[in-house]
Amino acid sequence: MKFGTKFNGQVVQATLKSGDRTLPNNSYFHIYVFEGKAGQQVTIEMNSKQIDVNLYLLLPAKEKLIATNDDIAPNNFNAKLTVTLPENGVYYLLANTFAGGESGSYSLRAKIN
C-alpha cells in the first residue's frame, strides 16, 4: 500500500488479522510505502481501540531504522511518530501489533509537510 499525495492527511482504515505477514514474535504487520525528501517533516499516527499498535519507519535502501514508537502506557493503544526525513528516497512504514497473534482494526494517518 502506498502513501501518495492523496493520502497526505487522509485516514486509512485497516485490520491486522490472521493470514497477514508476521514478525519473528508472530505479531501481524502491514507495510506502507512513500517517497520522501530530505528535510521533510512527517507525522504518522496509528490509533486503535482493539489492539496495542507499533510503528516503525525504515529507509530500506540503507537498511536503516529511522524511528519507532509504541507509546507504551496503560490503556494507550495509540502510536505516533514525528520525524524529519534524513534523505531523499523510498521509505517503508511498518504498522504492527505489539503482541503475537493480536488482531483488530486500526486507523492510520500520515501528514507530510
Contacts in CASP RR format, 6 or more apart in sequence:
PFRMAT RR
TARGET T0000
AUTHOR 0000-0000-0000
METHOD contacts of the structure
MODEL  1
MKFGTKFNGQVVQATLKSGDRTLPNNSYFHIYVFEGKAGQQVTIEMNSKQ
IDVNLYLLLPAKEKLIATNDDIAPNNFNAKLTVTLPENGVYYLLANTFAG
GESGSYSLRAKIN
1 12 0 8 1.000
1 30 0 8 1.000
1 31 0 8 1.000
1 32 0 8 1.000
1 33 0 8 1.000
2 32 0 8 1.000
2 33 0 8 1.000
2 34 0 8 1.000
3 32 0 8 1.000
3 33 0 8 1.000
3 34 0 8 1.000
3 93 0 8 1.000
3 110 0 8 1.000
3 112 0 8 1.000
4 34 0 8 1.000
4 35 0 8 1.000
7 34 0 8 1.000
7 110 0 8 1.000
8 110 0 8 1.000
8 111 0 8 1.000
8 112 0 8 1.000
9 109 0 8 1.000
9 110 0 8 1.000
9 111 0 8 1.000
10 109 0 8 1.000
11 107 0 8 1.000
11 108 0 8 1.000
11 109 0 8 1.000
12 32 0 8 1.000
12 107 0 8 1.000
12 108 0 8 1.000
12 109 0 8 1.000
13 105 0 8 1.000
13 106 0 8 1.000
13 107 0 8 1.000
14 30 0 8 1.000
14 95 0 8 1.000
14 105 0 8 1.000
14 106 0 8 1.000
14 108 0 8 1.000
15 103 0 8 1.000
15 104 0 8 1.000
15 105 0 8 1.000
15 106 0 8 1.000
16 28 0 8 1.000
16 29 0 8 1.000
16 30 0 8 1.000
16 51 0 8 1.000
16 95 0 8 1.000
16 96 0 8 1.000
16 97 0 8 1.000
16 102 0 8 1.000
16 103 0 8 1.000
16 104 0 8 1.000
16 105 0 8 1.000
16 106 0 8 1.000
17 28 0 8 1.000
17 103 0 8 1.000
17 104 0 8 1.000
18 28 0 8 1.000
18 101 0 8 1.000
18 103 0 8 1.000
19 28 0 8 1.000
20 28 0 8 1.000
20 29 0 8 1.000
20 30 0 8 1.000
21 28 0 8 1.000
21 29 0 8 1.000
21 30 0 8 1.000
21 31 0 8 1.000
22 28 0 8 1.000
22 29 0 8 1.000
22 100 0 8 1.000
22 101 0 8 1.000
23 29 0 8 1.000
23 96 0 8 1.000
25 99 0 8 1.000
25 100 0 8 1.000
26 100 0 8 1.000
26 101 0 8 1.000
27 54 0 8 1.000
27 96 0 8 1.000
27 97 0 8 1.000
27 98 0 8 1.000
27 99 0 8 1.000
27 100 0 8 1.000
27 101 0 8 1.000
27 102 0 8 1.000
28 96 0 8 1.000
28 97 0 8 1.000
28 100 0 8 1.000
28 101 0 8 1.000
28 102 0 8 1.000
28 103 0 8 1.000
29 94 0 8 1.000
29 95 0 8 1.000
29 96 0 8 1.000
29 97 0 8 1.000
30 94 0 8 1.000
30 95 0 8 1.000
30 96 0 8 1.000
31 92 0 8 1.000
31 93 0 8 1.000
31 94 0 8 1.000
31 95 0 8 1.000
32 92 0 8 1.000
32 93 0 8 1.000
32 95 0 8 1.000
32 108 0 8 1.000
32 110 0 8 1.000
33 90 0 8 1.000
33 91 0 8 1.000
33 92 0 8 1.000
33 93 0 8 1.000
34 90 0 8 1.000
34 91 0 8 1.000
34 93 0 8 1.000
34 110 0 8 1.000
34 112 0 8 1.000
35 88 0 8 1.000
35 89 0 8 1.000
35 90 0 8 1.000
35 91 0 8 1.000
36 42 0 8 1.000
36 85 0 8 1.000
36 88 0 8 1.000
36 89 0 8 1.000
36 90 0 8 1.000
36 91 0 8 1.000
36 112 0 8 1.000
37 85 0 8 1.000
37 88 0 8 1.000
37 89 0 8 1.000
38 85 0 8 1.000
38 86 0 8 1.000
38 87 0 8 1.000
38 88 0 8 1.000
39 84 0 8 1.000
39 85 0 8 1.000
39 86 0 8 1.000
40 84 0 8 1.000
40 85 0 8 1.000
40 112 0 8 1.000
40 113 0 8 1.000
41 82 0 8 1.000
41 83 0 8 1.000
41 84 0 8 1.000
41 85 0 8 1.000
41 112 0 8 1.000
41 113 0 8 1.000
42 57 0 8 1.000
42 81 0 8 1.000
42 82 0 8 1.000
42 83 0 8 1.000
42 84 0 8 1.000
42 85 0 8 1.000
42 110 0 8 1.000
42 111 0 8 1.000
42 112 0 8 1.000
42 113 0 8 1.000
43 80 0 8 1.000
43 81 0 8 1.000
43 82 0 8 1.000
43 110 0 8 1.000
43 111 0 8 1.000
43 113 0 8 1.000
44 55 0 8 1.000
44 57 0 8 1.000
44 80 0 8 1.000
44 81 0 8 1.000
44 82 0 8 1.000
44 93 0 8 1.000
44 108 0 8 1.000
44 109 0 8 1.000
44 110 0 8 1.000
44 111 0 8 1.000
45 78 0 8 1.000
45 79 0 8 1.000
45 80 0 8 1.000
45 108 0 8 1.000
45 109 0 8 1.000
46 53 0 8 1.000
46 54 0 8 1.000
46 55 0 8 1.000
46 78 0 8 1.000
46 79 0 8 1.000
46 80 0 8 1.000
46 95 0 8 1.000
46 106 0 8 1.000
46 107 0 8 1.000
46 108 0 8 1.000
47 53 0 8 1.000
47 77 0 8 1.000
47 78 0 8 1.000
47 106 0 8 1.000
47 107 0 8 1.000
47 108 0 8 1.000
48 77 0 8 1.000
48 78 0 8 1.000
48 104 0 8 1.000
48 105 0 8 1.000
48 106 0 8 1.000
48 107 0 8 1.000
49 77 0 8 1.000
50 77 0 8 1.000
50 103 0 8 1.000
50 104 0 8 1.000
50 105 0 8 1.000
50 106 0 8 1.000
51 77 0 8 1.000
51 97 0 8 1.000
51 98 0 8 1.000
51 102 0 8 1.000
51 103 0 8 1.000
51 104 0 8 1.000
51 105 0 8 1.000
51 106 0 8 1.000
52 70 0 8 1.000
52 77 0 8 1.000
52 97 0 8 1.000
52 98 0 8 1.000
52 99 0 8 1.000
52 102 0 8 1.000
53 70 0 8 1.000
53 77 0 8 1.000
53 78 0 8 1.000
53 79 0 8 1.000
53 95 0 8 1.000
53 96 0 8 1.000
53 97 0 8 1.000
53 98 0 8 1.000
53 106 0 8 1.000
54 68 0 8 1.000
54 69 0 8 1.000
54 70 0 8 1.000
54 79 0 8 1.000
54 94 0 8 1.000
54 95 0 8 1.000
54 96 0 8 1.000
54 97 0 8 1.000
54 98 0 8 1.000
55 67 0 8 1.000
55 68 0 8 1.000
55 69 0 8 1.000
55 70 0 8 1.000
55 79 0 8 1.000
55 80 0 8 1.000
55 81 0 8 1.000
55 93 0 8 1.000
55 94 0 8 1.000
55 95 0 8 1.000
56 65 0 8 1.000
56 67 0 8 1.000
56 68 0 8 1.000
56 93 0 8 1.000
56 94 0 8 1.000
56 96 0 8 1.000
57 65 0 8 1.000
57 66 0 8 1.000
57 67 0 8 1.000
57 68 0 8 1.000
57 81 0 8 1.000
57 83 0 8 1.000
57 91 0 8 1.000
57 92 0 8 1.000
57 93 0 8 1.000
57 94 0 8 1.000
58 64 0 8 1.000
58 65 0 8 1.000
58 66 0 8 1.000
58 91 0 8 1.000
58 92 0 8 1.000
58 93 0 8 1.000
58 94 0 8 1.000
59 66 0 8 1.000
59 86 0 8 1.000
59 87 0 8 1.000
59 89 0 8 1.000
59 91 0 8 1.000
59 92 0 8 1.000
60 90 0 8 1.000
60 91 0 8 1.000
60 92 0 8 1.000
61 89 0 8 1.000
61 90 0 8 1.000
66 83 0 8 1.000
66 85 0 8 1.000
66 86 0 8 1.000
66 91 0 8 1.000
67 81 0 8 1.000
67 83 0 8 1.000
68 81 0 8 1.000
69 79 0 8 1.000
69 80 0 8 1.000
69 81 0 8 1.000
70 79 0 8 1.000
70 98 0 8 1.000
71 78 0 8 1.000
71 79 0 8 1.000
71 80 0 8 1.000
85 91 0 8 1.000
93 110 0 8 1.000
95 106 0 8 1.000
95 108 0 8 1.000
97 103 0 8 1.000
97 104 0 8 1.000
END
